[in-house]
Amino acid sequence: MVLLLRSSSQLFTQVGRLRHLSVKVMETQSENKVYFHYNHNDSCNSARWTARESYRFMYDRPWHDVVNFYSNLVNGRFTLSTLFGTETFIEDDSKTEEVSDEKEERGGRWERVTFKIIVSYNGGTFDGWQKQPGLNTVQEMVERSLGRFVDEKKAQLLKEKSKPLEGCAVVAGRTDKGVSAIRQVCSFYTWRKDVKPCDIEDSVNSMAPGKLRVVSVSEVSRVFHPNFSAKWRRYLYIFPLNGQDFQKESCENEEEEHLSTDGNYNDPRSGSVKNNGRKNGENLIISNNDGLEAANKPTCFSICRVNQLLRQLEGKLLSYKMFARDTKASRNIGPPTECFMYHARAAEARIPCSDHKEGRKVMCVELVANRFLRKMVRVLVATSIREAAAGAEEDALLKLMEATCRRATAPPAPPDGLCLVDVGYTDFDPQNCLIL
Protein backbone atom coordinates (compact mmCIF):
# COMPACT_ATOMS: atom_id res chain seq x y z
CA MET A 1 0.00 0.00 0.00
CA VAL A 2 2.87 2.33 0.90
CA LEU A 3 4.64 1.50 -2.37
CA LEU A 4 1.46 2.26 -4.28
CA LEU A 5 1.12 5.67 -2.61
CA ARG A 6 4.79 6.46 -3.30
CA SER A 7 4.47 5.50 -6.96
CA SER A 8 1.31 7.62 -7.25
CA SER A 9 3.07 10.57 -5.64
CA GLN A 10 6.01 10.23 -8.04
CA LEU A 11 3.61 10.03 -10.96
CA PHE A 12 1.82 13.25 -9.94
CA THR A 13 5.20 14.96 -9.51
CA GLN A 14 6.27 13.95 -13.01
CA VAL A 15 2.97 15.11 -14.47
CA GLY A 16 3.39 18.47 -12.72
CA ARG A 17 6.89 18.83 -14.12
CA LEU A 18 5.68 18.02 -17.61
CA ARG A 19 2.91 20.60 -17.35
CA HIS A 20 5.35 23.23 -16.13
CA LEU A 21 7.69 22.37 -19.00
CA SER A 22 4.89 22.58 -21.57
CA VAL A 23 3.84 26.01 -20.25
CA LYS A 24 7.43 27.22 -20.60
CA VAL A 25 7.59 25.92 -24.14
CA MET A 26 4.32 27.67 -25.04
CA GLU A 27 5.56 30.94 -23.53
CA THR A 28 8.80 30.67 -25.47
CA GLN A 29 6.91 29.99 -28.70
CA SER A 30 4.67 32.98 -28.06
CA GLU A 31 7.69 35.22 -27.46
CA ASN A 32 9.39 33.95 -30.59
CA LYS A 33 6.27 34.09 -32.76
CA VAL A 34 7.04 35.42 -36.19
CA TYR A 35 4.79 38.03 -37.82
CA PHE A 36 4.89 38.67 -41.55
CA HIS A 37 4.30 42.18 -42.86
CA TYR A 38 4.18 43.49 -46.40
CA ASN A 39 7.03 45.82 -47.30
CA HIS A 40 5.41 48.64 -49.29
CA ASN A 41 8.69 50.39 -50.17
CA ASP A 42 7.23 53.89 -50.30
CA SER A 43 7.61 57.10 -48.35
CA CYS A 44 4.69 56.20 -46.05
CA ASN A 45 6.00 52.81 -45.00
CA SER A 46 7.20 53.95 -41.58
CA ALA A 47 3.80 55.52 -40.74
CA ARG A 48 1.61 52.75 -42.12
CA TRP A 49 -0.10 50.51 -39.56
CA THR A 50 0.68 46.83 -39.45
CA ALA A 51 -2.17 44.35 -39.78
CA ARG A 52 -2.42 44.01 -36.01
CA GLU A 53 -2.39 47.77 -35.46
CA SER A 54 -5.04 48.28 -38.12
CA TYR A 55 -7.19 45.58 -36.57
CA ARG A 56 -7.01 47.24 -33.15
CA PHE A 57 -7.81 50.66 -34.58
CA MET A 58 -10.86 49.34 -36.41
CA TYR A 59 -12.35 47.33 -33.55
CA ASP A 60 -11.62 49.63 -30.60
CA ARG A 61 -14.66 51.89 -30.98
CA PRO A 62 -18.38 52.10 -30.07
CA TRP A 63 -19.85 49.68 -32.61
CA HIS A 64 -22.97 49.20 -30.49
CA ASP A 65 -24.25 52.61 -31.65
CA VAL A 66 -24.02 51.49 -35.28
CA VAL A 67 -25.71 48.17 -34.51
CA ASN A 68 -28.57 49.98 -32.76
CA PHE A 69 -28.96 52.35 -35.72
CA TYR A 70 -29.22 49.46 -38.18
CA SER A 71 -31.73 47.75 -35.90
CA ASN A 72 -33.95 50.85 -35.93
CA LEU A 73 -33.45 51.14 -39.68
CA VAL A 74 -34.64 47.58 -40.23
CA ASN A 75 -37.69 48.11 -38.06
CA GLY A 76 -38.65 51.29 -39.90
CA ARG A 77 -38.09 53.64 -36.96
CA PHE A 78 -35.26 55.41 -38.83
CA THR A 79 -34.58 56.03 -42.51
CA LEU A 80 -31.42 56.89 -44.39
CA SER A 81 -32.69 60.47 -44.36
CA THR A 82 -31.99 60.38 -40.62
CA LEU A 83 -28.35 59.71 -41.42
CA PHE A 84 -27.72 62.30 -44.12
CA GLY A 85 -30.27 64.95 -43.12
CA THR A 86 -31.76 65.10 -46.61
CA GLU A 87 -34.47 63.17 -48.40
CA THR A 88 -32.90 59.97 -49.67
CA PHE A 89 -34.39 58.44 -52.79
CA ILE A 90 -33.98 54.73 -53.43
CA GLU A 91 -35.20 53.78 -56.87
CA ASP A 92 -38.00 51.23 -56.99
CA ASP A 93 -37.42 49.32 -60.21
CA SER A 94 -40.02 46.66 -59.54
CA LYS A 95 -41.96 47.73 -62.64
CA THR A 96 -39.16 46.44 -64.86
CA GLU A 97 -39.71 42.89 -63.70
CA GLU A 98 -43.48 42.77 -63.57
CA VAL A 99 -45.31 39.91 -65.24
CA SER A 100 -45.91 40.45 -68.94
CA ASP A 101 -49.48 41.11 -70.02
CA GLU A 102 -49.15 38.44 -72.68
CA LYS A 103 -50.67 35.19 -71.45
CA GLU A 104 -48.45 32.61 -73.03
CA GLU A 105 -49.67 29.06 -73.04
CA ARG A 106 -46.53 27.21 -72.08
CA GLY A 107 -45.76 24.14 -70.07
CA GLY A 108 -42.95 23.03 -67.78
CA ARG A 109 -41.18 25.73 -65.81
CA TRP A 110 -43.13 28.48 -67.59
CA GLU A 111 -46.24 27.49 -65.65
CA ARG A 112 -44.68 28.40 -62.34
CA VAL A 113 -45.25 31.70 -60.52
CA THR A 114 -42.18 33.67 -59.41
CA PHE A 115 -42.21 36.18 -56.56
CA LYS A 116 -39.66 38.88 -55.89
CA ILE A 117 -39.22 39.35 -52.14
CA ILE A 118 -37.37 42.36 -50.73
CA VAL A 119 -36.35 41.84 -47.11
CA SER A 120 -34.63 43.89 -44.45
CA TYR A 121 -32.76 42.28 -41.57
CA ASN A 122 -30.48 43.11 -38.67
CA GLY A 123 -27.18 41.35 -39.27
CA GLY A 124 -26.21 41.36 -35.60
CA THR A 125 -28.90 38.78 -34.84
CA PHE A 126 -28.05 36.34 -37.64
CA ASP A 127 -25.10 34.20 -38.68
CA GLY A 128 -25.17 35.52 -42.21
CA TRP A 129 -27.52 34.79 -45.11
CA GLN A 130 -26.44 31.34 -46.27
CA LYS A 131 -28.01 28.36 -44.59
CA GLN A 132 -25.57 26.38 -42.44
CA PRO A 133 -26.16 23.47 -40.06
CA GLY A 134 -26.70 24.53 -36.47
CA LEU A 135 -26.60 28.27 -37.22
CA ASN A 136 -29.31 30.93 -37.19
CA THR A 137 -29.27 32.28 -40.75
CA VAL A 138 -31.58 34.53 -42.74
CA GLN A 139 -31.96 32.00 -45.54
CA GLU A 140 -33.17 29.36 -43.12
CA MET A 141 -35.78 31.72 -41.70
CA VAL A 142 -37.05 32.78 -45.11
CA GLU A 143 -37.18 29.27 -46.56
CA ARG A 144 -38.97 27.88 -43.51
CA SER A 145 -41.62 30.57 -43.87
CA LEU A 146 -42.03 29.69 -47.57
CA GLY A 147 -42.60 26.00 -46.87
CA ARG A 148 -46.37 26.44 -46.67
CA PHE A 149 -46.45 27.72 -50.26
CA VAL A 150 -44.65 24.88 -52.06
CA ASP A 151 -46.67 22.76 -54.47
CA GLU A 152 -47.89 19.25 -53.61
CA LYS A 153 -45.34 17.50 -55.83
CA LYS A 154 -42.37 19.15 -54.13
CA ALA A 155 -43.90 18.68 -50.68
CA GLN A 156 -44.26 14.95 -51.32
CA LEU A 157 -40.67 14.76 -52.60
CA LEU A 158 -39.34 16.46 -49.47
CA LYS A 159 -41.36 14.11 -47.30
CA GLU A 160 -39.96 11.04 -49.06
CA LYS A 161 -36.42 12.31 -48.49
CA SER A 162 -37.22 13.06 -44.81
CA LYS A 163 -36.39 16.72 -45.34
CA PRO A 164 -38.23 19.65 -43.73
CA LEU A 165 -40.97 21.36 -45.68
CA GLU A 166 -39.16 24.46 -46.93
CA GLY A 167 -39.21 26.66 -50.00
CA CYS A 168 -36.17 27.59 -52.04
CA ALA A 169 -35.04 31.24 -51.91
CA VAL A 170 -32.48 32.52 -54.43
CA VAL A 171 -30.70 35.68 -53.28
CA ALA A 172 -29.02 38.63 -55.02
CA GLY A 173 -25.93 38.41 -52.82
CA ARG A 174 -25.00 36.51 -49.69
CA THR A 175 -24.08 38.61 -46.66
CA ASP A 176 -21.68 37.54 -43.91
CA LYS A 177 -22.39 37.23 -40.22
CA GLY A 178 -23.07 40.62 -38.68
CA VAL A 179 -23.85 42.36 -41.99
CA SER A 180 -27.28 44.02 -42.19
CA ALA A 181 -29.49 44.66 -45.21
CA ILE A 182 -32.18 47.23 -45.97
CA ARG A 183 -33.39 45.94 -49.33
CA GLN A 184 -31.99 42.46 -49.90
CA VAL A 185 -33.61 40.82 -52.92
CA CYS A 186 -34.54 37.16 -53.14
CA SER A 187 -36.97 35.15 -55.26
CA PHE A 188 -39.24 32.17 -54.74
CA TYR A 189 -41.26 30.20 -57.26
CA THR A 190 -44.13 27.76 -56.96
CA TRP A 191 -46.58 25.99 -59.25
CA ARG A 192 -49.46 26.86 -56.97
CA LYS A 193 -51.83 29.48 -58.36
CA ASP A 194 -53.49 30.47 -55.09
CA VAL A 195 -50.44 32.10 -53.44
CA LYS A 196 -50.79 35.84 -52.86
CA PRO A 197 -47.99 38.33 -52.14
CA CYS A 198 -49.62 39.39 -48.89
CA ASP A 199 -49.61 35.78 -47.67
CA ILE A 200 -45.85 35.52 -48.27
CA GLU A 201 -45.26 38.82 -46.51
CA ASP A 202 -47.21 37.79 -43.41
CA SER A 203 -45.49 34.42 -43.24
CA VAL A 204 -41.95 35.82 -43.45
CA ASN A 205 -42.69 38.63 -40.99
CA SER A 206 -43.88 36.12 -38.40
CA MET A 207 -40.56 34.25 -38.30
CA ALA A 208 -38.37 36.79 -36.48
CA PRO A 209 -40.27 39.97 -35.54
CA GLY A 210 -37.99 42.93 -35.01
CA LYS A 211 -35.09 41.17 -36.73
CA LEU A 212 -36.43 40.25 -40.17
CA ARG A 213 -38.98 42.36 -42.06
CA VAL A 214 -40.44 42.18 -45.54
CA VAL A 215 -40.27 45.44 -47.49
CA SER A 216 -42.33 44.25 -50.45
CA VAL A 217 -43.47 41.14 -52.34
CA SER A 218 -44.44 41.20 -56.01
CA GLU A 219 -45.07 38.71 -58.78
CA VAL A 220 -42.40 39.06 -61.46
CA SER A 221 -41.42 37.58 -64.78
CA ARG A 222 -40.44 33.93 -64.69
CA VAL A 223 -37.05 34.76 -66.21
CA PHE A 224 -36.17 37.07 -63.31
CA HIS A 225 -33.12 36.03 -61.28
CA PRO A 226 -32.10 38.13 -58.23
CA ASN A 227 -28.39 37.60 -58.85
CA PHE A 228 -27.91 37.27 -62.60
CA SER A 229 -30.48 39.95 -63.47
CA ALA A 230 -28.87 42.53 -61.18
CA LYS A 231 -26.83 45.32 -62.76
CA TRP A 232 -25.41 46.85 -59.60
CA ARG A 233 -25.30 46.56 -55.81
CA ARG A 234 -25.02 49.35 -53.26
CA TYR A 235 -23.30 48.95 -49.89
CA LEU A 236 -23.06 51.42 -47.04
CA TYR A 237 -20.41 51.23 -44.34
CA ILE A 238 -20.79 53.28 -41.14
CA PHE A 239 -17.56 53.79 -39.21
CA PRO A 240 -18.04 55.29 -35.71
CA LEU A 241 -15.51 57.94 -34.68
CA ASN A 242 -13.89 58.19 -31.28
CA GLY A 243 -13.06 61.53 -29.70
CA GLN A 244 -9.46 61.44 -30.88
CA ASP A 245 -10.57 60.60 -34.41
CA PHE A 246 -12.80 63.51 -35.29
CA GLN A 247 -10.78 66.19 -33.44
CA LYS A 248 -8.62 66.27 -36.56
CA GLU A 249 -11.33 65.40 -39.04
CA SER A 250 -12.24 68.85 -40.30
CA CYS A 251 -11.00 69.46 -43.84
CA GLU A 252 -11.80 73.12 -44.31
CA ASN A 253 -8.42 74.13 -45.67
CA GLU A 254 -5.86 72.71 -48.00
CA GLU A 255 -3.38 71.79 -45.27
CA GLU A 256 -5.92 69.56 -43.57
CA GLU A 257 -6.90 68.15 -46.95
CA HIS A 258 -3.34 66.88 -47.14
CA LEU A 259 -3.30 65.52 -43.58
CA SER A 260 -1.31 68.14 -41.66
CA THR A 261 0.32 66.54 -38.65
CA ASP A 262 -0.42 69.28 -36.07
CA GLY A 263 2.55 67.96 -34.12
CA ASN A 264 0.92 64.66 -33.24
CA TYR A 265 3.23 62.55 -35.35
CA ASN A 266 5.91 62.96 -37.95
CA ASP A 267 4.81 63.58 -41.51
CA PRO A 268 5.56 60.31 -43.30
CA ARG A 269 6.25 62.16 -46.53
CA SER A 270 8.87 64.44 -44.99
CA GLY A 271 11.30 61.59 -44.43
CA SER A 272 12.65 59.08 -46.88
CA VAL A 273 12.38 55.32 -46.76
CA LYS A 274 15.02 53.51 -48.75
CA ASN A 275 13.84 51.21 -51.46
CA ASN A 276 15.80 48.01 -50.97
CA GLY A 277 15.15 46.95 -54.55
CA ARG A 278 13.28 43.79 -53.66
CA LYS A 279 11.15 42.16 -56.26
CA ASN A 280 7.37 41.98 -55.83
CA GLY A 281 7.59 38.40 -54.69
CA GLU A 282 9.96 39.39 -51.88
CA ASN A 283 7.88 42.15 -50.35
CA LEU A 284 7.34 40.35 -47.04
CA ILE A 285 9.30 41.43 -43.99
CA ILE A 286 9.54 39.42 -40.78
CA SER A 287 8.95 40.88 -37.34
CA ASN A 288 8.84 39.45 -33.83
CA ASN A 289 6.90 42.44 -32.54
CA ASP A 290 3.12 42.16 -32.48
CA GLY A 291 2.53 45.55 -30.90
CA LEU A 292 3.10 49.16 -31.95
CA GLU A 293 6.42 49.30 -33.73
CA ALA A 294 6.87 53.06 -33.72
CA ALA A 295 5.81 55.85 -31.41
CA ASN A 296 5.17 58.18 -34.33
CA LYS A 297 2.42 56.08 -35.92
CA PRO A 298 -0.70 58.15 -36.73
CA THR A 299 -3.71 57.99 -34.42
CA CYS A 300 -6.27 59.79 -36.60
CA PHE A 301 -7.20 60.11 -40.24
CA SER A 302 -8.94 62.51 -42.61
CA ILE A 303 -12.33 61.63 -44.07
CA CYS A 304 -11.53 63.93 -46.97
CA ARG A 305 -8.46 61.86 -47.79
CA VAL A 306 -10.49 58.64 -47.61
CA ASN A 307 -12.95 60.17 -50.05
CA GLN A 308 -10.11 61.14 -52.41
CA LEU A 309 -8.67 57.63 -52.29
CA LEU A 310 -12.01 56.00 -53.03
CA ARG A 311 -12.94 58.33 -55.89
CA GLN A 312 -9.93 57.08 -57.85
CA LEU A 313 -11.80 53.78 -58.24
CA GLU A 314 -14.86 55.25 -59.94
CA GLY A 315 -15.56 54.41 -63.55
CA LYS A 316 -12.87 51.74 -63.75
CA LEU A 317 -12.94 47.99 -64.31
CA LEU A 318 -10.28 46.65 -61.95
CA SER A 319 -9.23 43.38 -60.41
CA TYR A 320 -9.93 43.50 -56.67
CA LYS A 321 -8.27 40.19 -55.86
CA MET A 322 -5.96 41.89 -53.33
CA PHE A 323 -9.04 43.27 -51.53
CA ALA A 324 -10.87 39.93 -51.31
CA ARG A 325 -10.68 37.31 -48.60
CA ASP A 326 -11.57 33.61 -48.47
CA THR A 327 -11.31 33.41 -52.27
CA LYS A 328 -8.41 32.41 -54.47
CA ALA A 329 -6.38 35.38 -55.69
CA SER A 330 -5.91 33.77 -59.10
CA ARG A 331 -8.90 31.89 -60.45
CA ASN A 332 -8.83 29.50 -63.35
CA ILE A 333 -12.33 28.24 -62.64
CA GLY A 334 -15.29 30.32 -61.56
CA PRO A 335 -16.12 34.04 -61.79
CA PRO A 336 -13.26 36.50 -62.35
CA THR A 337 -12.03 39.03 -59.79
CA GLU A 338 -12.77 42.11 -61.89
CA CYS A 339 -15.41 44.57 -60.70
CA PHE A 340 -16.66 47.84 -62.18
CA MET A 341 -17.03 50.54 -59.54
CA TYR A 342 -19.79 53.01 -60.41
CA HIS A 343 -19.62 55.10 -57.24
CA ALA A 344 -17.19 55.29 -54.30
CA ARG A 345 -17.48 58.13 -51.80
CA ALA A 346 -16.96 58.90 -48.10
CA ALA A 347 -18.53 61.63 -45.98
CA GLU A 348 -19.10 62.59 -42.36
CA ALA A 349 -22.54 62.12 -40.81
CA ARG A 350 -24.23 61.61 -37.46
CA ILE A 351 -26.33 58.78 -36.08
CA PRO A 352 -28.68 59.03 -33.09
CA CYS A 353 -26.88 58.16 -29.87
CA SER A 354 -28.01 58.21 -26.24
CA ASP A 355 -24.57 59.36 -25.09
CA HIS A 356 -24.49 62.38 -27.40
CA LYS A 357 -27.41 64.77 -27.71
CA GLU A 358 -26.35 65.91 -31.16
CA GLY A 359 -25.62 62.34 -32.24
CA ARG A 360 -22.43 60.39 -32.73
CA LYS A 361 -20.10 61.41 -35.52
CA VAL A 362 -19.48 58.67 -38.05
CA MET A 363 -17.83 58.26 -41.41
CA CYS A 364 -20.12 56.83 -44.08
CA VAL A 365 -18.69 55.03 -47.11
CA GLU A 366 -20.96 54.35 -50.09
CA LEU A 367 -19.84 51.83 -52.70
CA VAL A 368 -21.81 50.90 -55.84
CA ALA A 369 -20.46 48.26 -58.22
CA ASN A 370 -21.69 45.62 -60.62
CA ARG A 371 -20.43 42.95 -58.24
CA PHE A 372 -18.43 42.54 -55.04
CA LEU A 373 -15.98 39.87 -53.96
CA ARG A 374 -16.00 38.18 -50.56
CA LYS A 375 -15.27 40.75 -47.81
CA MET A 376 -14.20 43.23 -50.48
CA VAL A 377 -16.08 46.22 -49.02
CA ARG A 378 -14.72 45.68 -45.53
CA VAL A 379 -11.13 45.38 -46.77
CA LEU A 380 -11.54 48.48 -48.95
CA VAL A 381 -12.81 50.52 -45.99
CA ALA A 382 -10.05 49.36 -43.64
CA THR A 383 -7.32 49.87 -46.24
CA SER A 384 -8.61 53.34 -47.18
CA ILE A 385 -8.51 54.42 -43.53
CA ARG A 386 -5.02 52.98 -43.10
CA GLU A 387 -3.69 54.71 -46.21
CA ALA A 388 -5.36 58.01 -45.30
CA ALA A 389 -3.82 57.92 -41.83
CA ALA A 390 -0.37 57.17 -43.28
CA GLY A 391 -0.59 60.09 -45.69
CA ALA A 392 -0.52 57.99 -48.85
CA GLU A 393 -0.97 59.47 -52.32
CA GLU A 394 -4.39 59.59 -53.96
CA ASP A 395 -3.62 56.61 -56.19
CA ALA A 396 -2.61 54.39 -53.26
CA LEU A 397 -5.53 52.00 -53.71
CA LEU A 398 -4.83 51.69 -57.43
CA LYS A 399 -1.22 50.79 -56.72
CA LEU A 400 -2.30 48.13 -54.24
CA MET A 401 -4.20 46.43 -57.06
CA GLU A 402 -0.79 45.43 -58.44
CA ALA A 403 0.44 43.89 -55.18
CA THR A 404 1.44 40.24 -55.14
CA CYS A 405 0.25 39.41 -51.62
CA ARG A 406 -2.97 40.15 -49.77
CA ARG A 407 -0.97 41.25 -46.74
CA ALA A 408 -0.50 44.48 -48.70
CA THR A 409 -4.09 45.41 -47.80
CA ALA A 410 -5.51 45.82 -44.31
CA PRO A 411 -7.53 43.16 -42.44
CA PRO A 412 -11.30 43.42 -43.01
CA ALA A 413 -13.16 46.06 -41.04
CA PRO A 414 -15.77 44.77 -38.55
CA PRO A 415 -18.96 43.44 -40.16
CA ASP A 416 -21.10 45.51 -37.76
CA GLY A 417 -20.70 48.62 -39.90
CA LEU A 418 -21.68 47.06 -43.23
CA CYS A 419 -25.14 47.14 -44.77
CA LEU A 420 -26.50 46.11 -48.16
CA VAL A 421 -28.67 49.09 -49.11
CA ASP A 422 -30.26 47.95 -52.36
CA VAL A 423 -29.82 46.04 -55.61
CA GLY A 424 -30.50 47.59 -59.01
CA TYR A 425 -32.00 45.95 -62.08
CA THR A 426 -31.90 49.02 -64.32
CA ASP A 427 -28.92 51.08 -65.45
CA PHE A 428 -27.19 52.89 -62.61
CA ASP A 429 -28.09 56.56 -62.21
CA PRO A 430 -25.17 58.64 -60.78
CA GLN A 431 -27.66 61.14 -59.35
CA ASN A 432 -29.35 58.40 -57.32
CA CYS A 433 -26.68 58.23 -54.62
CA LEU A 434 -26.53 58.72 -50.89
CA ILE A 435 -23.25 60.65 -51.00
CA LEU A 436 -22.82 63.04 -53.94
PyMOL commands that set and color helices and strands:
alter all, ss='L'
color gray80, all
select helices_A, chain A and resi 2-31+51-59+63-74+80-84+94-97+108-111+123-125+138-145+147-149+152-160+197-205+243-246+254-257+280-282+303-311+321-323+376-390+396-400+406-408+415-417
alter helices_A, ss='H'
color red, helices_A
select strands_A, chain A and resi 35-38+113-121+170-171+180-190+212-220+232-240+284-287+316-319+338-353+356-369+418-424
alter strands_A, ss='S'
color yellow, strands_A
deselect
rebuild
show_as cartoon
